[in-house]
């Protein structure tokens, strides 16, 4: 029985740290083009979460996010040195990465949570942090973490556009992955986000991104279960089924917010 229980723990997310519920909101800083229309510097005292190569903008923002998330194995491996530096030297409180051999060996720390995910990249993301987590894209992975592990009940989505160009000039397909040879990224808030020398996966917006967001909204957000409120702050993205909140109006309401 003990051997069975140990095996179950190793193959699940049962031991992941859960935090108490937060009274203040979280700003999820997705990496889509619409993020460039938001004055992110105004969120310095707020709970924030960012992803992947967002670290190239930290100096511009004037702060490091509260939380950092990396789902894509290809991107994680391509940026492992930068991630390790953030883990060792930044003020970021917690890191969340999908489980693979590299993340377990190279990104392990007291601040890091390695999350086991379903390998078939399902379309129906869930909040099950007991078994393997069903995921489909980075922004939604972060939202699942925010609700299931960090205890947030009110969340603002910035730069979560789910609106990608699948064929990008200046990239070539190598072993099923995209390799960029120019700073010409139209899918993110900076042209050098997946710029020259970077490797990443094809977006698959219509296959994984948009259907997964819609499914998650219908199951967890639309019904307002347990008081969960998730707002979209992008006027140009595809997540218009979420209730919309204007970023500038939000800023006027949060002058007294501060991360505790």
N, C-alpha and C positions, 0 to 999 in steps of 0.2 A: 504493500500500500504506500509506504514512504517513497519507494522508487517511482511509483505511478504519479504521486503528487509532485515530486521534484521535476519529473518529465513534463507535467502539465504546466508548471510554473515557467519552465524554460521556454515553452512553446507559446506562451500567452503574454498579455500585457498586465497581468494581475499585480505585479510589483511596482508599476509606475506610480510615481508620487502624485497624489491628488491634493490640490490646494483648496482652501476655504472659499466660499462664494464671495465674489467681489461686488461691492455696491457701485463702484464707478465703472465707466465703460472702457472697452478696448477698441483701439483703432488698428484695424488690419491694413497694413500698407502693402497692397498688392503691387505688382510690378508693371501693370498695364499702362498704356500711353496717357490715360486720363489722370494718372497721379501727378503728372507735370503741371496740371492746372490747379493743384492744391498747394497752399503755402505750408508745407510740412513742418517748417521751423516752429510754427505755433503749437506743435504737439509735444514740445520738449518735456513738459511736466505731466504728460498723460501716459497711460499704459499703451504701449505700441508693440506691434509684431511685424517683422519683415522677413524676406525670403531670399534664398539663392544668392545672386550677385548684387543684391541691394547695398552691400557694404561699400560699393564704389561711390555711393551718394551720402554716406554718413557725415563727411566733412561739410557738404553743402547743407545738410539738414541741421547741423550744429549739435547733434546728439546721436547716441547709439540707442537702438530700440530696447524695450524691456525684454522682449523674447525674439528668438531667431529660429527659423524653420527651414529645413531642407528635405524635400521628399524624393526628388529625382536622383536615382543612383548615378546616372551619367554626369549630371551637373555636380553632385556632391564629390565625386571622384576628381572631376576637373578642377575643383576649387578647394580641395582638402587642405592645402597649405594655408590658404587664407582663412578657412574655417578654424583650423587649429590655432592660428594666431589670435582670432577673435575669442576663442575659448580661454586661452591663456592670458590675454592682455586687455580685453574689453570690459565694460561695465554691464554687459548683457547678463540678466539674471539666470535665464534658462535657455537651453538649446534643445531642439527636437529634430531628430533625424530618423529616416526609415532605416530599418535594420538590414545590414549586409556585412560582409566580412571586413570591408574597409572601415565603415563607421564604428563597428565594435572594437577594432584594434586601434584605429587612428584618432577617433573623435571622442573616445571615452573620457569622462571626467565627472566630478561631483555635480556639475551644472548641466550635464547632458542626459537626456532621456532618449534611449534607442527604442523605437516603436516598431513592433512586428506588424507587417501588413500582409494582406492577401496578395499572392503573386499574380493572380489573373487580372489585376487592375479592374475591378468590377465597376459597373455604372451606378450602383446603389450604395453610396457612402453611408456609414452608420455612426453611432456614438458608442459602439461596443469596445471598450478598452479592457475587456476581460479576455476575449480570444484575440485572434488577429484582426486588425482594423481594416475595413473595406474603404479604400481611397481611390481617387481618380485624378486629382490635380492639386498643385501646391497650395493655392489659396484656400480651397475647401478643406484640405488637410489641416491647415492652420486654424480654420474655423472649428473643426472637430476637436482639435487640441484645446482651443480657447474655452469651449463649452464643457468638454468631458474631463479635462485635467486641470484647467486653470480656474474654473468656477465663474466665468463671466456670463452674465445674463443680458447685457446690452452691448451690442457690437456694431461698429460702423465699418463698412467695406469701402476702402479707397483704392482706386486703381485695379479693382477686380473686374475686368472688362469682358473676359471670355470671347474676345473678338480678335482672331489671329489671321494673318496672312500665312498660308501654309507653304507657299513658295517665296523664298526671300532671295533677292539678288545678292550676289557676293557670298553665297554658301554653296557647299557641295556635300553630297551624300556619301559618307564613308562608313562602311560596315553597318548600315542602318541608322547612323547618327549624322546629324548636321554639323559640319565644321565651317566656321566663318572665316573669311579672308579679308573682311572689311568692317568698318564701323558704320553699318547701315541697317541697324535693327529697327524695323517699323512696329514691332510687336510689344515694345516695352517703353518705359518712361525716359530712357536715354538710348541714343543710337549706339553707344558702346556697351550696352548691357550685355548682349551676346555679340560682342565686337570681335575684332581680328584676333584669331588664335584660340577662340573658345569653342567648346564642343557641347552639344546639347541634343535633346530629343525633338522630333517633330511634334508640333503642338497638338494636333488632333482635336481641334475645337469642337467640331460637330459630332465627333465620336465620343469624347470623354468629358470635355469641359462643360459645355452648355447643358447636356442632358443630366449630368450629375448635379449641377447647381439646382436645376429645376426639381429634380427628385428630392433633394435635401430640403429645399424650400417647402414643397408640398407636404412632406412628412413631419418636419420639425418646427418650421417657422410660421407657416400659414395659419395653423391652428392656435398659435401662441401658447403652446404647451409649457407649463411650468414658468410662465412669465418671460419666456425667451423673446427678445427683440433684436432683430438683425436688419440694419438699414443699408441701402445702397447709396453711395454718394457720387456715383458717376452718371453724368447726363448722356454719355456717348456709348457706353458699353451695352452688353446684351442682357444684363441682369435686371431688366426693368420690371420684372414681376415682384422684386423686393420693394418694400416701401422706400420711397426716396426721401433723403434729407440733404439739404444744401449745406455744403461744407462751411461756407462763410457764416451761415446762421448758427451752425453748431459751435463754431469758435466763439461766438458772442455769449454762448451759454456755459463755456467751460473755463472761464478765467481763473476759477478757484480750484480747478482739478490739480491734483498732485499725486504722483505715485507714492504709495506708502510701503 
